[in-house]
Amino acid sequence: MLKLLVVEDEVELLELYDLILGKDYTVFTTDSGKEAINIFDRENPEVLIVDIRLPDISGIEVTKHAKSKNPKVAVIAVSAYRERFKEAIDAGAATVIQKPFLVKQIHNVIEDVLNNKQ
């Protein structure tokens, strides 16, 4: 089963991601950028879903770290702040989803980035 790491500072959203993605993927979740880096290094997930704005280090830094360790990782950045989208793409994100988004969208976006990765 594909591994997915979700980094989101809103705990309710983390629980939702786990609920909707847990049956199709092995899901790791954290609300911390620093912990995300530790999990990424330990688990090497194929997909990283990362909020751009985190309380400790930014999702941009998490993305740069992930891409430096595994250039093939599919990164989906998430943000309510449109002005950060280009920065996320420049850091290596395959796409950016604007909050709020529909739950059914996330499966499609994951499939798209995985298909484009190959």
C-alpha positions as CSV (number, residue, x, y, z in Angstrom):
1,M,0.0,0.0,0.0
2,L,1.3,3.5,-0.9
3,K,2.5,5.6,2.0
4,L,1.1,9.1,2.5
5,L,2.3,11.8,4.9
6,V,-0.2,14.5,5.8
7,V,1.1,17.6,7.6
8,E,-1.6,19.9,8.8
9,D,-1.8,22.2,11.9
10,E,-5.6,21.9,12.2
11,V,-6.2,18.7,14.2
12,E,-9.7,18.2,12.9
13,L,-8.5,18.3,9.3
14,L,-5.8,15.7,10.2
15,E,-8.4,13.4,11.5
16,L,-10.5,13.9,8.4
17,Y,-7.6,13.1,6.1
18,D,-6.9,10.0,8.1
19,L,-10.5,9.0,7.9
20,I,-11.0,9.5,4.1
21,L,-7.5,8.3,3.0
22,G,-6.9,5.5,5.5
23,K,-8.7,2.8,3.6
24,D,-6.7,3.4,0.4
25,Y,-3.2,4.4,1.8
26,T,-1.0,3.9,4.8
27,V,-1.4,7.4,6.3
28,F,1.0,9.1,8.6
29,T,-0.1,12.4,10.1
30,T,1.4,15.3,12.1
31,D,0.7,18.9,12.9
32,S,4.4,19.8,13.1
33,G,6.9,20.6,10.3
34,K,9.8,19.2,12.4
35,E,8.0,16.0,13.1
36,A,7.0,15.8,9.4
37,I,10.7,15.8,8.5
38,N,11.4,13.0,11.0
39,I,8.5,10.9,9.7
40,F,9.5,11.5,6.1
41,D,13.1,10.4,6.7
42,R,11.9,7.3,8.6
43,E,9.0,6.2,6.3
44,N,9.9,7.7,2.9
45,P,6.3,8.1,1.7
46,E,5.4,8.4,-2.0
47,V,3.0,11.3,-1.4
48,L,3.3,14.3,0.9
49,I,0.3,16.5,1.6
50,V,1.6,19.6,3.4
51,D,0.0,22.8,4.6
52,I,2.2,25.7,3.6
53,R,1.6,27.5,6.9
54,L,2.7,25.5,10.0
55,P,3.4,26.7,13.5
56,D,7.1,25.6,13.7
57,I,8.7,25.5,10.2
58,S,6.9,26.2,7.0
59,G,5.5,23.6,4.6
60,I,7.8,25.1,2.0
61,E,10.8,24.0,4.1
62,V,9.2,20.6,4.6
63,T,8.7,20.3,0.8
64,K,12.3,21.3,0.1
65,H,13.6,18.7,2.6
66,A,11.4,16.0,1.1
67,K,12.4,16.8,-2.5
68,S,16.1,16.8,-1.5
69,K,15.8,13.4,0.1
70,N,13.5,11.9,-2.6
71,P,13.1,13.9,-5.8
72,K,10.3,11.5,-6.9
73,V,8.0,12.2,-3.9
74,A,4.7,13.7,-5.1
75,V,4.0,16.8,-3.1
76,I,0.6,18.4,-2.8
77,A,0.7,21.7,-1.0
78,V,-2.4,23.1,0.7
79,S,-3.1,26.7,1.7
80,A,-5.8,29.2,2.2
81,Y,-3.3,31.9,1.1
82,R,-3.1,32.1,-2.7
83,E,0.0,34.4,-2.5
84,R,2.1,31.4,-1.3
85,F,1.2,29.1,-4.2
86,K,4.1,30.0,-6.5
87,E,6.5,29.6,-3.6
88,A,5.2,26.1,-3.0
89,I,5.5,25.1,-6.7
90,D,9.0,26.6,-6.9
91,A,10.0,24.5,-3.8
92,G,8.9,21.3,-5.7
93,A,5.2,20.8,-5.1
94,A,3.4,19.2,-8.0
95,T,0.2,21.1,-7.3
96,V,-1.4,23.4,-4.7
97,I,-4.9,23.0,-3.4
98,Q,-6.7,26.1,-2.0
99,K,-8.5,25.7,1.3
100,P,-11.3,25.1,1.7
101,F,-11.6,22.2,-0.7
102,L,-14.1,19.4,-1.2
103,V,-13.2,16.0,0.4
104,K,-13.8,14.2,-2.8
105,Q,-11.2,16.3,-4.6
106,I,-8.3,15.0,-2.6
107,H,-8.5,11.5,-4.0
108,N,-8.5,12.9,-7.6
109,V,-5.6,15.1,-6.9
110,I,-3.6,12.3,-5.3
111,E,-4.3,10.1,-8.4
112,D,-3.3,12.9,-10.7
113,V,0.0,13.6,-9.1
114,L,0.9,9.9,-8.9
115,N,0.0,9.4,-12.6
116,N,2.0,12.4,-13.6
117,K,5.0,11.2,-11.6
118,Q,5.5,8.1,-13.7
